[in-house]
Amino acid sequence: CLGAHLARLEMTALFRELLTRRPVIRRTGDPLLVDSNFDNRVGSLPFTFGPTVT
């Protein structure tokens, strides 16, 4: 997929910025795994953020 490299770059930038501003992320529940013949993925992963770093 031609867009895979761009998507990977965007996600890297997103998480780098997110973890700079909100370094504490806590999982609040179990992940919901989606199993199918076409893909295996996480359908949902509940989480909360800690305090904002200023």
RODO-2510 file (C-alpha; in nm, 4 decimals, decimal comma):
residues 54
     n   res          X          Y          Z
     1     c     0,0000     0,0000     0,0000
     2     l     0,1449     0,3358    -0,1014
     3     g    -0,0156     0,5147     0,1929
     4     a     0,1324     0,2812     0,4554
     5     h     0,4564     0,4794     0,4863
     6     l     0,2700     0,8082     0,5261
     7     a     0,0330     0,6542     0,7825
     8     r     0,3291     0,5168     0,9799
     9     l     0,4960     0,8594     0,9763
    10     e     0,1752     1,0308     1,0892
    11     m     0,1221     0,7836     1,3749
    12     t     0,4839     0,8248     1,4877
    13     a     0,4420     1,2035     1,4968
    14     l     0,1079     1,1717     1,6765
    15     f     0,2409     0,9471     1,9537
    16     r     0,5612     1,1484     1,9935
    17     e     0,3581     1,4664     2,0490
    18     l     0,0965     1,2908     2,2638
    19     l     0,3556     1,1365     2,4963
    20     t     0,5328     1,4720     2,5285
    21     r     0,2130     1,6378     2,6511
    22     r     0,0537     1,3441     2,8338
    23     p     0,3294     1,1026     2,9445
    24     v     0,0985     0,8924     3,1651
    25     i    -0,1489     0,6687     2,9826
    26     r    -0,3319     0,3967     3,1772
    27     r    -0,5283     0,1074     3,0352
    28     t    -0,8717     0,0938     3,1997
    29     g    -0,9993    -0,2328     3,0572
    30     d    -0,9141    -0,5334     2,8509
    31     p    -0,8623    -0,5005     2,4774
    32     l    -1,1368    -0,6264     2,2479
    33     l    -0,9658    -0,8411     1,9856
    34     v    -1,1293    -0,8748     1,6444
    35     d    -1,0597    -1,2073     1,4792
    36     s    -1,1618    -1,2584     1,1197
    37     n    -1,0488    -1,4303     0,8034
    38     f    -0,9198    -1,0981     0,6698
    39     d    -0,7387    -0,9385     0,9624
    40     n    -0,6510    -0,9710     1,3287
    41     r    -0,6677    -0,6424     1,5139
    42     v    -0,7600    -0,4639     1,8320
    43     g    -1,1188    -0,3408     1,8030
    44     s    -1,1027    -0,1267     2,1156
    45     l    -0,8578    -0,0532     2,3939
    46     p    -1,0002     0,1614     2,6746
    47     f    -0,7527     0,4008     2,8380
    48     t    -0,7274     0,7274     3,0307
    49     f    -0,4660     1,0004     3,0359
    50     g    -0,2818     1,1312     3,3393
    51     p    -0,2306     1,5024     3,4053
    52     t    -0,1070     1,7343     3,1320
    53     v     0,2585     1,8351     3,1456
    54     t     0,3053     2,2111     3,1183
***
